[in-house]
Amino acid sequence: MSVTNVFREDFPNHISDVCAVKFSSLGKMGKPKDDGEYTLLACVVKRDSDGNLEVVSLGTGSKCIGASLLPCNGDALHDSHAEVIARRAFVSYLIEQIIHAASGNGSILECTESGKYKVKPGFTFHFYSSHTPCGDASIFPKQEWSQDCFGGELVDTKEGLFLDEVNMGILKNLTNGKRSTLGSTGEPLSKKLKNDMQENTDSVTHQSLYHQEIDNPTVCLQNILENSSIISGVHTQSKEQHSQACIAEATDIHRTGAKCVSGELEDPKVAGANYHVTGVLRTKPGRGDPTLSLSCSDKIFKWTILGMQGALLMPFLEKPVYLESITIGHCPYSQEAMERAVFARFRDRVQVFNLPPGFNQVIPSIFQSSIAFPYSRSVVTSNCANPDRVKPSPNSLIWSLTDFHINRHEVSVNGYKLGTTKKNVGTMKSWVSICRQVLLQKVLLLLEKTGRSSEPYKGKSYAECKELSENYQMAWITLKNHILCNWTKKPIHTKEFKPDSCSNFSYKFFSK
């Protein structure tokens, strides 16, 4: 088990800025609409020995395909959450870097004596997510966010924090009618509230409030609720009800839509802090049709041991490619929950089994930025005239630092390329560059580019090609046997497909 390096204090904000700038540089196609759409952003960022940061893959999105809709020829994305999109786009980046290294062009990879490739010294990779990953990382007491939330959350999701209308009305009185939300400026709400209260110099009563400690939202908001000189027109009964609601809020937890996997402990789903269990595997929620896609919290844990490159690419690499850090944007957040989700919940069990050579648990440094993603749910809600209309974007954006994406990004909807019709489903016109079918064919082309024999891959299905990575499969089996025994299994028909014969495949998915 290895631990990462020390980072400068401004690193989380720096990486957030770099990712936001990259997103902004992409064209308008597929981005959230201005009428109240939000999205989630994730990126893989390369860092060189001088500390320079560069985004090498990017993904947005929050959707998944239900179990009954999974394709049989690998042509649609099963999981379109931002984190997963960014990881798959990163695989495309690594494939092209191997090609550059094999041809003697500039690359962050170098060939070893074994004929495989490894990351050159000085280069590391870092992960950014504008939100807390769904699943285990999103479950934590609301009071842990008290210094920034003030106990009045309306939408309790992994990507949003804003006050309910009752407490918002109270704060409007305190802030001259200005809407106070978390995330629109990156300034903590408690600090903003203090500053706004200081501006109201015509009121004497509030002076004693902003000098109090605001670490406890229950006490602070209760004091406000009881101060009739500030909250004019609120009856005693209403104030008591608001106070009781605030106390209940302080003992509640943030919730996740991810469902416990069969075989794991079930959520009690009782009111308050005992609604969820923690530390268990979960699947992402789906509308109506349940999904088989594991939560992002669970997938990130898997990456800390198996790496980011996946099974198909592992035969070309000397060792897995691990993340050195994870930065979460400004949103409801708990350091303890993040650490639990990413490594701590399985720490004792990881220490008792041996992994194949090259594999190890690499624990990334975990940070939170004070900068909110401009298209996050909380920011969009704060700027929307009608918060009830706020909704997630149906699109996923895909980009990587490759020739294919040099002057463009892709947009996916329901796992297929934007604009796909029923007639085009099942053809190359519906594919995005990171679906299973395309990644498999890229790996087969990689054999030719690197001078490796294609004989072991001839006639084999997607699943059989993955099995050729023996060390990776040994590590995955070990991990499943000891920790992830309840990890969901996709139907066999989703893995049995073979490479589709496309004469212009190389031109379409590798050219500029």
One Martini backbone bead per residue (centre of mass of N, CA, C, O) as a GRO file, in nm:
protein
  512
    1MET     BB    1   0.093   0.038   0.026
    2SER     BB    2   0.054   0.362  -0.105
    3VAL     BB    3   0.159   0.704  -0.081
    4THR     BB    4   0.150   1.022  -0.153
    5ASN     BB    5   0.228   1.331  -0.205
    6VAL     BB    6   0.292   1.652  -0.151
    7PHE     BB    7   0.093   1.951  -0.150
    8ARG     BB    8  -0.008   2.236  -0.228
    9GLU     BB    9  -0.249   2.447  -0.110
   10ASP     BB   10  -0.347   2.538  -0.421
   11PHE     BB   11  -0.416   2.275  -0.580
   12PRO     BB   12  -0.730   2.243  -0.584
   13ASN     BB   13  -0.784   2.517  -0.732
   14HIS     BB   14  -0.606   2.471  -0.973
   15ILE     BB   15  -0.748   2.216  -1.085
   16SER     BB   16  -1.027   2.348  -1.114
   17ASP     BB   17  -0.949   2.564  -1.316
   18VAL     BB   18  -0.842   2.383  -1.544
   19CYS     BB   19  -1.112   2.229  -1.587
   20ALA     BB   20  -1.296   2.474  -1.644
   21VAL     BB   21  -1.140   2.578  -1.890
   22LYS     BB   22  -1.172   2.329  -2.065
   23PHE     BB   23  -1.477   2.328  -2.075
   24SER     BB   24  -1.505   2.619  -2.194
   25SER     BB   25  -1.343   2.548  -2.470
   26LEU     BB   26  -1.573   2.411  -2.558
   27GLY     BB   27  -1.826   2.372  -2.726
   28LYS     BB   28  -2.182   2.397  -2.715
   29MET     BB   29  -2.231   2.115  -2.768
   30GLY     BB   30  -2.430   1.964  -2.510
   31LYS     BB   31  -2.464   2.174  -2.322
   32PRO     BB   32  -2.617   2.332  -2.097
   33LYS     BB   33  -2.888   2.498  -2.060
   34ASP     BB   34  -3.018   2.822  -1.961
   35ASP     BB   35  -3.304   2.686  -1.828
   36GLY     BB   36  -3.182   2.475  -1.587
   37GLU     BB   37  -2.922   2.316  -1.650
   38TYR     BB   38  -2.718   2.047  -1.536
   39THR     BB   39  -2.387   1.918  -1.440
   40LEU     BB   40  -2.113   1.685  -1.444
   41LEU     BB   41  -1.759   1.691  -1.366
   42ALA     BB   42  -1.470   1.518  -1.516
   43CYS     BB   43  -1.106   1.466  -1.468
   44VAL     BB   44  -0.789   1.412  -1.616
   45VAL     BB   45  -0.463   1.504  -1.483
   46LYS     BB   46  -0.158   1.623  -1.579
   47ARG     BB   47   0.167   1.607  -1.415
   48ASP     BB   48   0.465   1.754  -1.389
   49SER     BB   49   0.776   1.826  -1.245
   50ASP     BB   50   0.680   2.149  -1.244
   51GLY     BB   51   0.346   2.145  -1.196
   52ASN     BB   52   0.204   2.112  -1.452
   53LEU     BB   53  -0.125   2.135  -1.594
   54GLU     BB   54  -0.327   1.880  -1.782
   55VAL     BB   55  -0.586   1.793  -1.964
   56VAL     BB   56  -0.670   1.448  -2.092
   57SER     BB   57  -0.968   1.418  -1.968
   58LEU     BB   58  -1.336   1.429  -2.029
   59GLY     BB   59  -1.651   1.443  -1.835
   60THR     BB   60  -2.009   1.417  -1.855
   61GLY     BB   61  -2.274   1.328  -1.628
   62SER     BB   62  -2.587   1.116  -1.490
   63LYS     BB   63  -2.621   0.843  -1.653
   64CYS     BB   64  -2.802   0.526  -1.718
   65ILE     BB   65  -2.843   0.202  -1.815
   66GLY     BB   66  -3.054  -0.032  -1.809
   67ALA     BB   67  -3.054  -0.373  -1.791
   68SER     BB   68  -3.262  -0.414  -2.045
   69LEU     BB   69  -3.061  -0.211  -2.247
   70LEU     BB   70  -2.824  -0.374  -2.298
   71PRO     BB   71  -2.601  -0.433  -2.526
   72CYS     BB   72  -2.457  -0.687  -2.762
   73ASN     BB   73  -2.212  -0.494  -2.928
   74GLY     BB   74  -2.070  -0.246  -2.767
   75ASP     BB   75  -2.221   0.051  -2.868
   76ALA     BB   76  -2.283   0.134  -2.561
   77LEU     BB   77  -2.311   0.311  -2.278
   78HIS     BB   78  -2.378   0.219  -1.958
   79ASP     BB   79  -2.200   0.456  -1.820
   80SER     BB   80  -2.258   0.831  -1.783
   81HIS     BB   81  -2.078   0.921  -1.576
   82ALA     BB   82  -1.830   1.138  -1.547
   83GLU     BB   83  -1.609   0.950  -1.427
   84VAL     BB   84  -1.635   0.728  -1.649
   85ILE     BB   85  -1.584   0.896  -1.897
   86ALA     BB   86  -1.299   0.995  -1.814
   87ARG     BB   87  -1.172   0.712  -1.794
   88ARG     BB   88  -1.224   0.619  -2.090
   89ALA     BB   89  -1.076   0.860  -2.221
   90PHE     BB   90  -0.801   0.785  -2.093
   91VAL     BB   91  -0.758   0.528  -2.255
   92SER     BB   92  -0.732   0.670  -2.527
   93TYR     BB   93  -0.484   0.831  -2.447
   94LEU     BB   94  -0.297   0.588  -2.390
   95ILE     BB   95  -0.305   0.462  -2.668
   96GLU     BB   96  -0.171   0.704  -2.814
   97GLN     BB   97   0.089   0.707  -2.640
   98ILE     BB   98   0.188   0.433  -2.735
   99ILE     BB   99   0.212   0.504  -3.032
  100HIS     BB  100   0.416   0.731  -2.995
  101ALA     BB  101   0.634   0.560  -2.857
  102ALA     BB  102   0.666   0.345  -3.091
  103SER     BB  103   0.736   0.592  -3.313
  104GLY     BB  104   0.912   0.828  -3.151
  105ASN     BB  105   0.726   1.013  -3.026
  106GLY     BB  106   0.583   1.211  -2.819
  107SER     BB  107   0.570   1.093  -2.470
  108ILE     BB  108   0.474   0.972  -2.142
  109LEU     BB  109   0.596   0.715  -2.259
  110GLU     BB  110   0.799   0.411  -2.218
  111CYS     BB  111   1.010   0.168  -2.312
  112THR     BB  112   1.094  -0.142  -2.208
  113GLU     BB  113   1.269  -0.439  -2.191
  114SER     BB  114   0.985  -0.602  -2.224
  115GLY     BB  115   0.804  -0.409  -2.433
  116LYS     BB  116   0.678  -0.226  -2.246
  117TYR     BB  117   0.494   0.033  -2.075
  118LYS     BB  118   0.569   0.353  -1.912
  119VAL     BB  119   0.576   0.603  -1.705
  120LYS     BB  120   0.742   0.871  -1.683
  121PRO     BB  121   0.928   1.045  -1.500
  122GLY     BB  122   0.722   1.313  -1.346
  123PHE     BB  123   0.451   1.175  -1.407
  124THR     BB  124   0.109   1.247  -1.318
  125PHE     BB  125  -0.224   1.162  -1.189
  126HIS     BB  126  -0.544   1.342  -1.174
  127PHE     BB  127  -0.856   1.395  -1.004
  128TYR     BB  128  -1.174   1.541  -1.105
  129SER     BB  129  -1.473   1.654  -0.922
  130SER     BB  130  -1.763   1.851  -0.888
  131HIS     BB  131  -1.842   1.602  -0.704
  132THR     BB  132  -1.961   1.374  -0.510
  133PRO     BB  133  -1.964   1.059  -0.519
  134CYS     BB  134  -2.157   0.820  -0.561
  135GLY     BB  135  -2.258   0.680  -0.268
  136ASP     BB  136  -2.062   0.653   0.004
  137ALA     BB  137  -1.945   0.955  -0.019
  138SER     BB  138  -2.259   1.079   0.020
  139ILE     BB  139  -2.247   0.977   0.327
  140PHE     BB  140  -2.338   1.226   0.569
  141PRO     BB  141  -2.359   1.453   0.791
  142LYS     BB  142  -2.496   1.762   0.774
  143GLN     BB  143  -2.321   1.897   1.004
  144GLU     BB  144  -2.045   1.877   0.847
  145TRP     BB  145  -2.169   2.138   0.671
  146SER     BB  146  -2.229   2.381   0.872
  147GLN     BB  147  -2.023   2.615   0.798
  148ASP     BB  148  -2.197   2.632   0.500
  149CYS     BB  149  -2.530   2.579   0.546
  150PHE     BB  150  -2.731   2.644   0.801
  151GLY     BB  151  -2.961   2.409   0.793
  152GLY     BB  152  -3.114   2.456   0.470
  153GLU     BB  153  -3.179   2.205   0.287
  154LEU     BB  154  -3.336   2.097  -0.011
  155VAL     BB  155  -3.123   1.948  -0.194
  156ASP     BB  156  -3.024   1.598  -0.156
  157THR     BB  157  -2.726   1.568  -0.313
  158LYS     BB  158  -2.417   1.524  -0.471
  159GLU     BB  159  -2.512   1.812  -0.643
  160GLY     BB  160  -2.611   2.012  -0.386
  161LEU     BB  161  -2.669   2.347  -0.223
  162PHE     BB  162  -2.972   2.469  -0.079
  163LEU     BB  163  -3.224   2.652   0.044
  164ASP     BB  164  -3.506   2.663   0.179
  165GLU     BB  165  -3.780   2.867   0.178
  166VAL     BB  166  -3.791   2.929   0.477
  167ASN     BB  167  -3.483   2.996   0.527
  168MET     BB  168  -3.457   3.190   0.290
  169GLY     BB  169  -3.646   3.404   0.403
  170ILE     BB  170  -3.477   3.467   0.649
  171LEU     BB  171  -3.215   3.548   0.489
  172LYS     BB  172  -3.338   3.781   0.330
  173ASN     BB  173  -3.378   3.963   0.576
  174LEU     BB  174  -3.061   3.962   0.642
  175THR     BB  175  -2.987   4.035   0.308
  176ASN     BB  176  -3.179   4.231   0.156
  177GLY     BB  177  -3.306   3.993  -0.041
  178LYS     BB  178  -3.073   3.811  -0.092
  179ARG     BB  179  -2.961   3.530  -0.241
  180SER     BB  180  -2.840   3.254  -0.047
  181THR     BB  181  -2.572   3.053  -0.171
  182LEU     BB  182  -2.394   2.772  -0.246
  183GLY     BB  183  -2.130   2.822  -0.506
  184SER     BB  184  -2.147   3.091  -0.681
  185THR     BB  185  -1.852   3.207  -0.537
  186GLY     BB  186  -1.714   3.014  -0.305
  187GLU     BB  187  -1.858   3.131  -0.058
  188PRO     BB  188  -1.937   3.083   0.236
  189LEU     BB  189  -2.235   3.126   0.386
  190SER     BB  190  -2.141   3.219   0.666
  191LYS     BB  191  -1.965   3.450   0.556
  192LYS     BB  192  -2.181   3.594   0.394
  193LEU     BB  193  -2.370   3.645   0.627
  194LYS     BB  194  -2.182   3.819   0.792
  195ASN     BB  195  -2.139   4.038   0.580
  196ASP     BB  196  -2.439   4.113   0.541
  197MET     BB  197  -2.492   4.188   0.840
  198GLN     BB  198  -2.283   4.418   0.854
  199GLU     BB  199  -2.440   4.602   0.645
  200ASN     BB  200  -2.679   4.614   0.868
  201THR     BB  201  -2.649   4.892   1.066
  202ASP     BB  202  -2.958   4.943   1.155
  203SER     BB  203  -2.901   4.689   1.322
  204VAL     BB  204  -2.848   4.566   1.654
  205THR     BB  205  -2.918   4.268   1.715
  206HIS     BB  206  -2.724   4.119   1.504
  207GLN     BB  207  -2.443   4.166   1.632
  208SER     BB  208  -2.452   3.910   1.826
  209LEU     BB  209  -2.458   3.690   1.601
  210TYR     BB  210  -2.189   3.721   1.422
  211HIS     BB  211  -2.008   3.662   1.690
  212GLN     BB  212  -2.085   3.392   1.682
  213GLU     BB  213  -2.074   3.071   1.654
  214ILE     BB  214  -2.120   2.869   1.336
  215ASP     BB  215  -2.073   2.558   1.383
  216ASN     BB  216  -2.381   2.559   1.487
  217PRO     BB  217  -2.674   2.560   1.321
  218THR     BB  218  -2.885   2.520   1.539
  219VAL     BB  219  -2.813   2.758   1.724
  220CYS     BB  220  -2.802   2.986   1.517
  221LEU     BB  221  -3.085   2.955   1.388
  222GLN     BB  222  -3.241   2.964   1.653
  223ASN     BB  223  -3.164   3.254   1.723
  224ILE     BB  224  -3.296   3.379   1.478
  225LEU     BB  225  -3.585   3.267   1.519
  226GLU     BB  226  -3.607   3.420   1.813
  227ASN     BB  227  -3.572   3.701   1.653
  228SER     BB  228  -3.818   3.934   1.605
  229SER     BB  229  -3.655   4.191   1.499
  230ILE     BB  230  -3.573   4.036   1.232
  231ILE     BB  231  -3.841   3.847   1.209
  232SER     BB  232  -4.085   3.972   1.064
  233GLY     BB  233  -4.407   3.811   1.081
  234VAL     BB  234  -4.333   3.574   1.273
  235HIS     BB  235  -4.471   3.343   1.440
  236THR     BB  236  -4.428   3.151   1.712
  237GLN     BB  237  -4.511   2.880   1.587
  238SER     BB  238  -4.329   2.898   1.340
  239LYS     BB  239  -4.060   2.919   1.488
  240GLU     BB  240  -4.079   2.644   1.625
  241GLN     BB  241  -4.094   2.478   1.369
  242HIS     BB  242  -3.827   2.573   1.250
  243SER     BB  243  -3.650   2.479   1.485
  244GLN     BB  244  -3.720   2.178   1.464
  245ALA     BB  245  -3.623   2.144   1.172
  246CYS     BB  246  -3.329   2.219   1.230
  247ILE     BB  247  -3.265   1.991   1.429
  248ALA     BB  248  -3.328   1.760   1.232
  249GLU     BB  249  -3.115   1.844   1.021
  250ALA     BB  250  -2.860   1.807   1.214
  251THR     BB  251  -2.938   1.472   1.236
  252ASP     BB  252  -2.892   1.426   0.948
  253ILE     BB  253  -2.838   1.297   0.615
  254HIS     BB  254  -2.691   1.239   0.340
  255ARG     BB  255  -2.807   1.121   0.028
  256THR     BB  256  -2.847   0.835  -0.189
  257GLY     BB  257  -2.955   0.670  -0.490
  258ALA     BB  258  -2.794   0.437  -0.426
  259LYS     BB  259  -2.807   0.086  -0.424
  260CYS     BB  260  -2.798  -0.194  -0.268
  261VAL     BB  261  -2.647  -0.478  -0.304
  262SER     BB  262  -2.685  -0.788  -0.335
  263GLY     BB  263  -2.564  -0.911  -0.009
  264GLU     BB  264  -2.585  -0.660   0.134
  265LEU     BB  265  -2.660  -0.436   0.331
  266GLU     BB  266  -2.943  -0.271   0.424
  267ASP     BB  267  -3.138  -0.010   0.426
  268PRO     BB  268  -3.348   0.113   0.670
  269LYS     BB  269  -3.507   0.389   0.607
  270VAL     BB  270  -3.497   0.584   0.837
  271ALA     BB  271  -3.522   0.849   1.001
  272GLY     BB  272  -3.240   1.016   0.955
  273ALA     BB  273  -2.922   0.887   1.036
  274ASN     BB  274  -3.050   0.574   0.962
  275TYR     BB  275  -3.108   0.542   0.653
  276HIS     BB  276  -2.812   0.448   0.617
  277VAL     BB  277  -2.554   0.261   0.516
  278THR     BB  278  -2.207   0.188   0.533
  279GLY     BB  279  -1.959   0.033   0.313
  280VAL     BB  280  -2.128  -0.046   0.065
  281LEU     BB  281  -2.246  -0.167  -0.215
  282ARG     BB  282  -2.356   0.014  -0.517
  283THR     BB  283  -2.608   0.119  -0.734
  284LYS     BB  284  -2.720   0.297  -0.971
  285PRO     BB  285  -2.968   0.486  -1.058
  286GLY     BB  286  -3.295   0.436  -1.213
  287ARG     BB  287  -3.561   0.483  -1.430
  288GLY     BB  288  -3.725   0.200  -1.332
  289ASP     BB  289  -3.465   0.070  -1.452
  290PRO     BB  290  -3.235  -0.103  -1.329
  291THR     BB  291  -2.900  -0.115  -1.255
  292LEU     BB  292  -2.544  -0.253  -1.288
  293SER     BB  293  -2.399  -0.001  -1.191
  294LEU     BB  294  -2.164   0.105  -1.009
  295SER     BB  295  -2.064   0.317  -0.808
  296CYS     BB  296  -1.825   0.559  -0.796
  297SER     BB  297  -1.706   0.479  -0.526
  298ASP     BB  298  -1.645   0.182  -0.612
  299LYS     BB  299  -1.473   0.240  -0.868
  300ILE     BB  300  -1.250   0.403  -0.732
  301PHE     BB  301  -1.151   0.181  -0.552
  302LYS     BB  302  -1.072  -0.009  -0.782
  303TRP     BB  303  -0.854   0.187  -0.904
  304THR     BB  304  -0.652   0.172  -0.654
  305ILE     BB  305  -0.572  -0.133  -0.761
  306LEU     BB  306  -0.613  -0.167  -1.095
  307GLY     BB  307  -0.652   0.098  -1.220
  308MET     BB  308  -0.719   0.301  -1.526
  309GLN     BB  309  -0.669   0.108  -1.795
  310GLY     BB  310  -0.753  -0.174  -1.783
  311ALA     BB  311  -0.754  -0.484  -1.936
  312LEU     BB  312  -0.689  -0.430  -2.243
  313LEU     BB  313  -0.415  -0.250  -2.174
  314MET     BB  314  -0.227  -0.416  -1.982
  315PRO     BB  315  -0.036  -0.581  -2.188
  316PHE     BB  316   0.125  -0.292  -2.257
  317LEU     BB  317   0.194  -0.273  -1.948
  318GLU     BB  318   0.396  -0.291  -1.671
  319LYS     BB  319   0.184  -0.109  -1.508
  320PRO     BB  320  -0.030   0.048  -1.352
  321VAL     BB  321  -0.246   0.339  -1.353
  322TYR     BB  322  -0.240   0.588  -1.114
  323LEU     BB  323  -0.363   0.792  -0.872
  324GLU     BB  324  -0.257   1.077  -0.672
  325SER     BB  325  -0.541   1.236  -0.690
  326ILE     BB  326  -0.841   1.394  -0.537
  327THR     BB  327  -1.081   1.639  -0.648
  328ILE     BB  328  -1.335   1.834  -0.503
  329GLY     BB  329  -1.573   2.033  -0.534
  330HIS     BB  330  -1.797   2.268  -0.441
  331CYS     BB  331  -1.972   2.087  -0.191
  332PRO     BB  332  -2.103   1.855  -0.037
  333TYR     BB  333  -1.877   1.743   0.235
  334SER     BB  334  -1.653   1.462   0.340
  335GLN     BB  335  -1.357   1.341   0.432
  336GLU     BB  336  -1.439   1.079   0.570
  337ALA     BB  337  -1.619   0.968   0.340
  338MET     BB  338  -1.407   0.966   0.120
  339GLU     BB  339  -1.204   0.778   0.259
  340ARG     BB  340  -1.394   0.546   0.299
  341ALA     BB  341  -1.465   0.496  -0.003
  342VAL     BB  342  -1.166   0.477  -0.131
  343PHE     BB  343  -1.027   0.287   0.140
  344ALA     BB  344  -1.112   0.240   0.452
  345ARG     BB  345  -1.345   0.014   0.442
  346PHE     BB  346  -1.101  -0.206   0.321
  347ARG     BB  347  -0.823  -0.204   0.462
  348ASP     BB  348  -0.800  -0.473   0.625
  349ARG     BB  349  -0.846  -0.665   0.374
  350VAL     BB  350  -0.612  -0.572   0.190
  351GLN     BB  351  -0.373  -0.669   0.394
  352VAL     BB  352  -0.442  -1.006   0.355
  353PHE     BB  353  -0.358  -0.986   0.047
  354ASN     BB  354  -0.222  -1.086  -0.265
  355LEU     BB  355  -0.080  -0.939  -0.542
  356PRO     BB  356   0.027  -0.905  -0.828
  357PRO     BB  357   0.264  -0.792  -1.003
  358GLY     BB  358   0.228  -0.426  -0.987
  359PHE     BB  359   0.015  -0.447  -0.769
  360ASN     BB  360  -0.167  -0.198  -0.573
  361GLN     BB  361  -0.246   0.020  -0.316
  362VAL     BB  362  -0.326   0.352  -0.411
  363ILE     BB  363  -0.340   0.635  -0.216
  364PRO     BB  364  -0.498   0.913  -0.255
  365SER     BB  365  -0.515   1.231  -0.241
  366ILE     BB  366  -0.759   1.437  -0.064
  367PHE     BB  367  -0.970   1.702  -0.190
  368GLN     BB  368  -1.102   2.041  -0.159
  369SER     BB  369  -1.254   2.285  -0.321
  370SER     BB  370  -1.364   2.642  -0.335
  371ILE     BB  371  -1.468   2.571  -0.626
  372ALA     BB  372  -1.732   2.603  -0.838
  373PHE     BB  373  -1.916   2.470  -1.074
  374PRO     BB  374  -2.111   2.650  -1.295
  375TYR     BB  375  -2.298   2.365  -1.362
  376SER     BB  376  -2.405   2.314  -1.104
  377ARG     BB  377  -2.681   2.279  -0.919
  378SER     BB  378  -2.642   2.512  -0.718
  379VAL     BB  379  -2.574   2.737  -0.922
  380VAL     BB  380  -2.815   2.711  -1.111
  381THR     BB  381  -3.030   2.758  -0.893
  382SER     BB  382  -2.932   3.045  -0.801
  383ASN     BB  383  -2.984   3.152  -1.122
  384CYS     BB  384  -3.281   3.066  -1.114
  385ALA     BB  385  -3.603   3.180  -1.134
  386ASN     BB  386  -3.695   2.856  -1.145
  387PRO     BB  387  -3.607   2.595  -0.947
  388ASP     BB  388  -3.819   2.375  -1.048
  389ARG     BB  389  -3.666   2.357  -1.345
  390VAL     BB  390  -3.439   2.205  -1.253
  391LYS     BB  391  -3.212   1.993  -1.451
  392PRO     BB  392  -3.064   1.743  -1.599
  393SER     BB  393  -2.863   1.666  -1.834
  394PRO     BB  394  -2.878   1.424  -2.098
  395ASN     BB  395  -2.579   1.472  -2.147
  396SER     BB  396  -2.251   1.371  -2.276
  397LEU     BB  397  -1.919   1.459  -2.252
  398ILE     BB  398  -1.632   1.403  -2.480
  399TRP     BB  399  -1.273   1.408  -2.397
  400SER     BB  400  -0.935   1.413  -2.545
  401LEU     BB  401  -0.577   1.401  -2.583
  402THR     BB  402  -0.634   1.369  -2.913
  403ASP     BB  403  -0.671   1.361  -3.246
  404PHE     BB  404  -0.980   1.319  -3.246
  405HIS     BB  405  -1.014   1.579  -3.021
  406ILE     BB  406  -0.861   1.840  -3.110
  407ASN     BB  407  -1.147   2.005  -3.240
  408ARG     BB  408  -1.335   1.820  -3.045
  409HIS     BB  409  -1.641   1.687  -2.927
  410GLU     BB  410  -1.856   1.467  -2.770
  411VAL     BB  411  -2.200   1.337  -2.779
  412SER     BB  412  -2.411   1.173  -2.542
  413VAL     BB  413  -2.717   0.961  -2.558
  414ASN     BB  414  -2.796   0.684  -2.409
  415GLY     BB  415  -2.488   0.585  -2.516
  416TYR     BB  416  -2.511   0.757  -2.774
  417LYS     BB  417  -2.483   0.936  -3.035
  418LEU     BB  418  -2.570   1.225  -3.125
  419GLY     BB  419  -2.848   1.160  -3.351
  420THR     BB  420  -2.947   0.889  -3.313
  421THR     BB  421  -3.120   0.640  -3.475
  422LYS     BB  422  -3.283   0.353  -3.519
  423LYS     BB  423  -3.131   0.295  -3.787
  424ASN     BB  424  -2.828   0.339  -3.654
  425VAL     BB  425  -2.845   0.125  -3.469
  426GLY     BB  426  -2.551  -0.084  -3.491
  427THR     BB  427  -2.376   0.135  -3.607
  428MET     BB  428  -2.112   0.353  -3.645
  429LYS     BB  429  -2.297   0.614  -3.614
  430SER     BB  430  -2.353   0.547  -3.288
  431TRP     BB  431  -2.069   0.584  -3.200
  432VAL     BB  432  -1.837   0.620  -2.956
  433SER     BB  433  -1.490   0.631  -2.871
  434ILE     BB  434  -1.565   0.465  -2.568
  435CYS     BB  435  -1.675   0.218  -2.646
  436ARG     BB  436  -1.625  -0.111  -2.654
  437GLN     BB  437  -1.590  -0.151  -2.959
  438VAL     BB  438  -1.371   0.069  -3.000
  439LEU     BB  439  -1.160  -0.014  -2.789
  440LEU     BB  440  -1.108  -0.290  -2.909
  441GLN     BB  441  -1.010  -0.189  -3.191
  442LYS     BB  442  -0.778  -0.018  -3.085
  443VAL     BB  443  -0.618  -0.254  -2.963
  444LEU     BB  444  -0.579  -0.408  -3.231
  445LEU     BB  445  -0.420  -0.174  -3.364
  446LEU     BB  446  -0.194  -0.168  -3.148
  447LEU     BB  447  -0.053  -0.423  -3.232
  448GLU     BB  448   0.053  -0.310  -3.500
  449LYS     BB  449   0.199  -0.047  -3.391
  450THR     BB  450   0.389  -0.242  -3.183
  451GLY     BB  451   0.454  -0.537  -3.311
  452ARG     BB  452   0.238  -0.733  -3.227
  453SER     BB  453   0.072  -1.012  -3.195
  454SER     BB  454  -0.263  -1.118  -3.311
  455GLU     BB  455  -0.320  -1.418  -3.258
  456PRO     BB  456  -0.455  -1.425  -2.963
  457TYR     BB  457  -0.717  -1.248  -3.085
  458LYS     BB  458  -0.833  -1.435  -3.280
  459GLY     BB  459  -1.182  -1.477  -3.264
  460LYS     BB  460  -1.233  -1.299  -3.021
  461SER     BB  461  -1.386  -1.171  -2.767
  462TYR     BB  462  -1.408  -0.932  -2.543
  463ALA     BB  463  -1.376  -1.118  -2.296
  464GLU     BB  464  -1.129  -1.281  -2.408
  465CYS     BB  465  -0.939  -1.036  -2.434
  466LYS     BB  466  -0.935  -0.970  -2.130
  467GLU     BB  467  -0.814  -1.253  -2.040
  468LEU     BB  468  -0.516  -1.195  -2.152
  469SER     BB  469  -0.493  -1.040  -1.877
  470GLU     BB  470  -0.368  -1.209  -1.625
  471ASN     BB  471  -0.290  -1.015  -1.393
  472TYR     BB  472  -0.552  -0.861  -1.385
  473GLN     BB  473  -0.739  -1.106  -1.334
  474MET     BB  474  -0.606  -1.188  -1.068
  475ALA     BB  475  -0.663  -0.923  -0.919
  476TRP     BB  476  -0.974  -0.926  -0.958
  477ILE     BB  477  -1.033  -1.197  -0.820
  478THR     BB  478  -0.909  -1.125  -0.549
  479LEU     BB  479  -1.093  -0.883  -0.493
  480LYS     BB  480  -1.363  -1.037  -0.508
  481ASN     BB  481  -1.307  -1.261  -0.293
  482HIS     BB  482  -1.241  -1.044  -0.046
  483ILE     BB  483  -1.457  -0.786  -0.121
  484LEU     BB  484  -1.626  -0.793  -0.424
  485CYS     BB  485  -1.850  -1.036  -0.423
  486ASN     BB  486  -2.115  -0.835  -0.508
  487TRP     BB  487  -2.049  -0.775  -0.778
  488THR     BB  488  -2.181  -0.719  -1.061
  489LYS     BB  489  -2.326  -0.896  -1.342
  490LYS     BB  490  -2.318  -0.905  -1.664
  491PRO     BB  491  -2.448  -1.007  -1.925
  492ILE     BB  492  -2.312  -1.213  -2.158
  493HIS     BB  493  -2.408  -1.049  -2.418
  494THR     BB  494  -2.213  -0.792  -2.346
  495LYS     BB  495  -1.927  -0.983  -2.413
  496GLU     BB  496  -1.952  -1.164  -2.697
  497PHE     BB  497  -1.852  -0.973  -2.881
  498LYS     BB  498  -1.709  -0.878  -3.187
  499PRO     BB  499  -1.541  -0.732  -3.410
  500ASP     BB  500  -1.623  -0.501  -3.625
  501SER     BB  501  -1.639  -0.465  -3.971
  502CYS     BB  502  -1.442  -0.171  -4.063
  503SER     BB  503  -1.282  -0.008  -4.313
  504ASN     BB  504  -1.304   0.303  -4.164
  505PHE     BB  505  -1.218   0.302  -3.864
  506SER     BB  506  -0.939   0.436  -3.841
  507TYR     BB  507  -1.027   0.705  -3.961
  508LYS     BB  508  -1.263   0.779  -3.766
  509PHE     BB  509  -1.093   0.719  -3.465
  510PHE     BB  510  -0.786   0.862  -3.541
  511SER     BB  511  -0.838   1.109  -3.681
  512LYS     BB  512  -0.865   1.465  -3.732
   0.00000   0.00000   0.00000
